[in-house]
C-alpha cells in the first residue's frame, strides 16, 4: 500500500508538469481587462508623480545654489571664480 501512494504521488507531479508544458497561462489571461487597465493607469500615475518630484527637487536645488552664491562674500566669490574679469 505504501508503494501505491508513492507511485500515485509521482504520477500526480508528472501530470502537473505536463499541464504546464501544454498550456501556457499568462497573467493577462488570469486578470480581467478592467483590472489590467487599472494597473496600467496606476503605473502611469506613479511614473508621472515620480517625474514631478524629481523636477521639483531639481528646482529646489537650483534655488538653494543661487541663494548660497548670493550670500557669498566677495572673497569667497573671488576664490571660487578667480580673476576672470576683463581689464579695462
VENWOGI-V322338 format. One record per residue. N is the residue number from 1. PSI is psi in degrees with one decimal (* if undefined). Layout:
N_PSI, N_PSI
This chain:
1_-38.1, 2_-35.3, 3_-37.0, 4_-38.6, 5_-41.7, 6_-41.9, 7_-39.7, 8_-41.2, 9_-39.9, 10_-40.8, 11_-35.8, 12_-38.8, 13_-36.0, 14_-34.2, 15_-40.0, 16_-41.8, 17_-33.0, 18_-38.5, 19_-38.7, 20_-33.8, 21_-38.5, 22_-38.8, 23_119.9, 24_106.1, 25_122.9, 26_167.3, 27_-37.6, 28_-34.1, 29_-33.5, 30_-30.4, 31_150.3, 32_156.0, 33_-29.7, 34_-44.8, 35_-41.0, 36_-41.2, 37_-40.0, 38_-39.8, 39_-42.3, 40_-41.0, 41_-42.1, 42_-42.3, 43_-42.8, 44_-43.3, 45_-41.5, 46_-39.5, 47_-42.2, 48_-41.9, 49_-41.6, 50_-42.6, 51_-39.1, 52_-41.7, 53_-41.8, 54_-41.2, 55_-41.9, 56_-41.2, 57_-41.0, 58_-40.5, 59_-40.1, 60_-41.0, 61_-42.9, 62_-41.9, 63_-45.6, 64_-37.6, 65_-44.0, 66_-38.5, 67_-41.0, 68_-43.2, 69_-36.9, 70_-34.9, 71_0.9, 72_150.3, 73_167.0, 74_-39.6, 75_-43.3, 76_-41.1, 77_-42.7, 78_-39.3, 79_-38.8, 80_-46.9, 81_-15.1, 82_-168.4, 83_76.8, 84_1.3, 85_157.2, 86_148.6, 87_125.3, 88_*
